[in-house]
Amino acid sequence: MPTTVLPLGTLSDTHGRVARDLRVSLTDRCNLRCSYCMPAEGLPWLPTPDVLTDEEVARLIGVAVGLLGVRKLRFTGGEPLLRHGLADIIAASAGLRTDEGTAPELSLTTNGVGLDKHVHRLVESGLDRVNISLDSLDRQRYAALARRDRLPDVLRGLAAAEAVGLRPIKVNTVVMRGVNEADVVPLAAFCLDRGYGLRFIEHMPLGPEHTWDRSTMVPSAEILAALRTRFVLTPAEQRGSAPAEEWLVAASDDHPAGRIGVIASVTAPFCAACDRTRLTADGQLRTCLFSRTETDLRTPLRDGASDTELARLWLGAHRGKAAGHGIDRPGFRQPARTMSSIGG
């Protein structure tokens, strides 16, 4: 039977934020080669001995939930469906209890390729919801951006998630100038018709080093302007710590009402409300997606550190979390790791 453990403390920083949301990267490997994430030839993958085992992942998650007040877990990659032990890790996480006495909320961020083959087992293991990346509904544009012709697989994954009752289903779209701006309105219509929560994401400097160019980023204001050519948008309620600024879409004769979000990490950072902490597949703690420093939890874990000792390392590292990522500051330097290695 799951038991409730009294927390050692909460992951608070010197700017008054508390991290309740843990992003857990389970692998840096991926079956796509999206241009905003990695080069066409891929990247050198982490050596297998460096990657946390299923048992090590489960233990660190247990520390976060049982001792540090984490209430939400999101499994990411790379592509987390490539992790053979994904269902077992989800099941172990579902058996934990937060400081509120409830199971943590469990979600998955995936590119959707192969989701139809795994979704039943993942739901049986305790998965609550899913975020699926979909950058175009045009098969040629999708293949050019992802460097793989897998759009039909992604659509099957979406349909399978809907069929098993995962709700809400969220769709993530990175918008790039000269690449997929034409998909903004069609994707919105597609998601509204199906009740999916669409979130457009500004292109961030997390791909191959030195390849990000601000001119390729379509800012949130332009995304919203494109949406308003077809939809009537009204600001939703305050988003709290959620990364997306949400808009209510009024129903019309050709589409139902719904919600659309825009994640403006570059032009309108939401760092002041950030409630996230991150664990990479090789056991490194990151306090921010754009951090250039990490705290090693894998080595002390493998050297025999207790759960309390690991929790204190985590607390100390998170205390020093920066006020913001500083993308718009002159001295900004993107992380050495790419998004696939950090975890989304």
N, C-alpha and C positions, 0 to 999 in steps of 0.2 A: 504494500500500500504506500502511495506517496505520502511524504511527511512535510510539514512546514518547518523551515529552519529560520531561526531569528537572524536577520541580516547583521553583518559586521559593520556595515555603513552603506551609504549611497555614493554613487559615482558623481560627486559634486566637484565643480571647478571653482576657480577664484572669481569667475564672472557670474556666479549665481545660477548656473545651469546644472541640471541633474540628468544623467544619462539613464534612461529606462529601456532603451532600444539597442539591442546588440546585433550587428551585422556579422555573420559568420561565413567567411569564404571557405569553401570545402575543396576547391581545386583552382589552379590557375589555367588549366587546360580548357580548350573550347573547340567545338566542331564547326564554328564559323570564323571568319577573318574580317570582321567589320572594320571598315577603313578608319573609323574614329577611335578604335580600340587597339588595333595591332597592325603590324605590317603584313603584306600579302603572304610572305613566307612564314608567318608565325613568329613565335618567340622561343627562346630557350626555356623549357619547362623546368619547374622545381625538381631536383632529384627526389626520388621516392623516399629515401630515408629522412629527408628534411620535412616532409609533409606529416602533419599530425595524424596519428592513427584514429580510428573511430572512437576507441576508448578514451584517447587523450582529448579529442574534441568534446565528447560527452562530459568529461570531467571538468573542463574549463567552462563549459556552459553551465554546469551545476554550480560552480563557484559564482558565476555571474548572477544566476537566478537566486540561489540559496543564500548567498552572503552579501551580495552587492545591490540588491533591489532591482535587477533587470526584470522587466515584465513582457517584453516583446523580443522575439527572435526572428531574424530573416536570414535564410540560407541563400548564399550567393556563390559566384565563381568569378572568373571563368564560367563554365557551364556546370552548375551543381548536379544536373542529371547524369553527368559522367562519373560521379562519385558512387561507386558500387554500394557503399554502406549508407547511402542517403536515407533510406526508409528506416534503418535501425537507429540512426542518429535522431531522426524526427521522433521515433517512438520513445527513445530515452528522454528526450526533451519534454514530450507530452506528459511524462510521469512526474515531472518536477512540480513544485508549488512555489508561487511567488510570495512576497511579503504580504500580499493581500489574501493569500490562501487559495488562489485559483491557479489553473494551469497557465503557463505563458502562452501568448498569442504566437502562432507559428505560421510563417509565410515563406514563400519561395520566389526568388527572382530568376527567371529562366528565359532562354531564347525560344522555348517551345518545341524545339526539334526533338522528337521522341517522347514528348509529354504524354501523348495518347497511350503509349505502351506502359507507362509507369503510374499514371495518376490514380488509379484505383488503389494500388498498394500504399501510395503516399497518403491518401485520405484515410485509409484504414489505420495508418500509423499515427495519425493525429494532425495532419496538415490542415490549416484553417483557410488559407487563401493563397492566391498566386498572382504574380506580376509577370506579364509576358511581353518581351520586346518585339515590336513590329514597326519597321521604319518605312514601309511602303506596301501598297496593295497592288502595285504594278510588278509583275514577275521579273521583268528585265531590270527595272530599277532596283528591286530587292536584291537580285543576284549580283548586280554590279556593286552595291554597297556592302553586302555581306560576303562577297566573293564566293558564294555558294548558292546554287539554285535550290533553295529549300523552302520557299514560300508555301507550297502546298502542305509541307510537314507542319509548319507553324500554324496554319489555319486548322489542321486536324487537331493539333494540341489545344487550341482555343476551344474548339467544339467539344473535345473530350472533357476539358475542365468544366465547361458549362453543363455537360450531360451528367456529371457526378455531383453537381450541386455546389461546387466551390463558388462562394460569393463573399465579397465582391470580386469580380475578375477585373484586374487593372491592366491596361495596355500602355507600355512606355514607348515613346517615339522621339528619337534624336533628330532634330531638324537641321539640315546643313544647306547653306546657300549653293545654288547651282546643282544640287544633288536630288533633294526630295521635297522641296517647297510645294511642289504641285500636289503632294499627297496630304497636305494639312486638312483641307476641306473633305476630300473623300474618306480619309481615316475617321474624321469626326462623325460623318454620316454613318459609316460602318459601325462604329462603336455605340452611337446613340440607338441605332436600330436594334442592337443586341443587348443593350443594357450594360455594356462594359464601361468602366471608368477610364477614360483616355487621359494621359498626361504627356504633354509635349515637354521636351527637355532641351534647354540650350546646350549647344555643343561646348564641352568643357575641355581644358588642357590636360587630358589624362590618357591620350593615345601615345603612339610612338614619339619619343622625345624630339623636340624641335619641329614637329610637323603641324602643331596647332597654329592657326592663323585666325585672329579675331574676325577678319573680314569674311570668313566662311561661316561664322556663327549667325544664325537668324535670331535676333533678340525677341524677347517675349512680346514687346509692343507690336512687332511686325506679325508675329503668329496670331495675336488677338485681332489685328486688323484684317488678316486673311479670313479668320473665322467669322468676323462680323459681316463679311460680304454675303453670307448665307444664313447665319444664325443670330438670334437675339440673345445677348449675354447680359447677365446681371451678377455682380459680385456676390459670392456666397459669404457665409459667416466667417469670422476670424479663424485662421487655420491652426492656431496654436503652434505646436512643434512640427507639424506636417510640412514636408518640403514643398508641396505644390500649393500655389495660389489657385483656388477653385472658383469656377464660374458656373452659375445656373443657366442652362439652355432652355429657353421657352419652347413649348411644343408648337408644331405647325402642321399643315396638311401633309407634309412629306416626311416628317420625322417626329418621334416622341420627345418629351422633355428628358433632360438628363443633366449630367455634370461633366465639365471638362476642366482639367488642371493644367497649369503651366509651371514648370520648375525653372526659375530664372536664377540659377546659381551664379551666373556671371554678372548680369545687369542689376539684379536685385537680391543680393545674398541674404539668407535667412539664418546666418550664423548665431545671432543673438538668442534664437530660440532652439538651437540644436540640442537634441536629446539622445545623440547616438554615440556609441563606442564600437570599435571594430576589431575583429580578430582575423588575421590572415591564415591561409591554409598551412603555412609553416610556423604558426604559433607566435606571430608578432602582434603586439597590441598597438593599434593606431587610434589616436584620439580624434583625428580628422581625416577626411578623404584626401585632402591635399597636404597632409603633414609630411615633412621631410625627415622626421625622426620616428623611431619605433622603440617599443620596450619588449624585450625578449621574455616570453613566458615559457617557451618550449624547453629551454635549457634548465631552468630551475625545476620545472615539472619533471623532467627526465632525471634530474639529480636528486629527486626525493623530497622536494618541498611539499609542505602540508597545504591543504586547501586554504587555511588562514594565511599562510605566508604568501601564497599566490594572490589572494585577495588584497593583501596589503600592498604588494607590488602594483597591482591594478589601480588601487585607490591613489597611490602616490603619483603614478604616471598621469592619471586622469586629472588630478588636481592642477597640473601644469598645462592643461589644454589652452591653446591660444584663443584670443577673442574672435578671430576670424581667419579665413583662408588668404585674404589679401590679393586676390587675382588682379584687381584693378590698381594695385600699388606698383610703382616703378621697379622695386626690387624683387617682385614675385618670380619664383622659380618653380616649375612644375616638379612633382615628385619623381624620383628615379623609377619607381614602379609605375606600370600602366594600370588601367582600370581592371584588366583581367587578372592581374596579380594581386591587387589590393582587395577587390571584391566590391560589388556595386551597392 
